[in-house]
Amino acid sequence: MTAPNELRLLPWSGSDGKPCYLSTDDKAGYVSRLADNIEAIQLGTATELLEHASDTLNDPATDPEDLRLLAKELTGALRDVLRGATSRGHLLAVSKPHHP
């Protein structure tokens, strides 16, 4: 069983919007692989959205409604990527040996 400080923050929220965590020592288990795949999709979406944002912001004809939609999409993508980075950063910190 995984120690409480080694729980993996999953890349999705529960039905009530609260974070979901995985407690397992099996990094190749079904839920771990599913989370890895979803994180990869989220990173791909963020990459595509960043390219779209560059094009949109460089277009002087972009109207304010398009900018609001872009900001909303960027906010969602950033939230997803930060969740993954937070989870990975926590897992890295836990797996590093502590030196006094």
C-alpha positions as CSV (number, residue, x, y, z in Angstrom):
1,M,0.0,0.0,0.0
2,T,1.2,3.5,-0.8
3,A,2.0,5.9,2.0
4,P,-0.4,8.8,2.3
5,N,2.3,11.3,1.2
6,E,2.9,9.3,-1.9
7,L,-0.6,9.4,-3.4
8,R,-0.8,10.3,-7.1
9,L,-2.9,13.3,-7.9
10,L,-5.0,12.1,-10.9
11,P,-5.6,14.3,-13.9
12,W,-9.3,14.5,-13.3
13,S,-11.6,15.7,-10.5
14,G,-14.4,13.9,-8.8
15,S,-18.1,14.6,-9.4
16,D,-18.0,17.2,-6.7
17,G,-14.9,19.0,-8.2
18,K,-12.5,17.7,-5.5
19,P,-9.2,16.2,-6.5
20,C,-8.9,12.4,-7.0
21,Y,-5.9,10.5,-5.8
22,L,-4.5,7.0,-6.6
23,S,-3.0,4.8,-3.9
24,T,-1.0,2.0,-5.5
25,D,2.5,0.7,-5.8
26,D,1.8,-0.6,-9.3
27,K,2.9,2.1,-11.8
28,A,1.8,-0.1,-14.7
29,G,-1.7,-0.7,-13.3
30,Y,-4.8,0.2,-15.3
31,V,-5.6,3.5,-13.5
32,S,-1.9,4.6,-13.6
33,R,-1.8,3.9,-17.4
34,L,-5.1,5.7,-17.9
35,A,-3.8,8.7,-16.0
36,D,-0.6,8.7,-18.0
37,N,-2.6,8.6,-21.2
38,I,-4.9,11.4,-20.1
39,E,-1.9,13.6,-19.1
40,A,-0.4,13.0,-22.5
41,I,-3.6,14.1,-24.2
42,Q,-3.8,17.2,-22.0
43,L,-0.2,18.1,-22.9
44,G,-1.0,17.6,-26.6
45,T,-4.1,19.8,-26.3
46,A,-2.1,22.5,-24.5
47,T,0.5,22.5,-27.2
48,E,-2.1,22.8,-29.9
49,L,-3.9,25.6,-28.0
50,L,-0.7,27.5,-27.5
51,E,-0.1,27.5,-31.2
52,H,-3.6,28.6,-31.8
53,A,-3.2,31.4,-29.2
54,S,-0.1,32.7,-30.9
55,D,-2.0,32.9,-34.2
56,T,-5.0,34.5,-32.6
57,L,-3.1,37.1,-30.7
58,N,-1.0,38.1,-33.8
59,D,-4.2,38.6,-35.8
60,P,-5.3,42.3,-35.5
61,A,-8.8,41.3,-36.7
62,T,-9.4,39.1,-33.7
63,D,-12.6,40.3,-31.9
64,P,-13.0,40.5,-28.1
65,E,-15.3,37.5,-28.0
66,D,-12.7,35.3,-29.6
67,L,-10.1,36.6,-27.1
68,R,-12.5,35.7,-24.2
69,L,-13.0,32.2,-25.6
70,L,-9.2,31.8,-26.0
71,A,-8.6,32.9,-22.4
72,K,-11.2,30.4,-21.2
73,E,-9.6,27.6,-23.2
74,L,-6.1,28.6,-22.1
75,T,-7.2,28.7,-18.5
76,G,-8.6,25.1,-18.7
77,A,-5.5,23.8,-20.4
78,L,-3.2,25.5,-17.9
79,R,-5.2,24.0,-15.0
80,D,-4.9,20.5,-16.5
81,V,-1.1,20.9,-17.1
82,L,-0.5,22.3,-13.6
83,R,-2.4,19.4,-12.1
84,G,-0.1,17.0,-13.9
85,A,3.0,18.9,-13.0
86,T,2.0,19.1,-9.4
87,S,1.4,15.4,-9.3
88,R,4.7,14.6,-11.0
89,G,6.6,17.1,-8.9
90,H,5.2,15.6,-5.8
91,L,6.1,12.0,-6.9
92,L,9.6,13.1,-7.8
93,A,10.1,14.8,-4.4
94,V,8.9,11.7,-2.6
95,S,11.1,9.3,-4.6
96,K,14.3,11.3,-4.1
97,P,16.5,10.2,-1.2
98,H,16.7,12.7,1.6
99,H,20.2,13.7,2.7
100,P,20.7,15.3,6.1
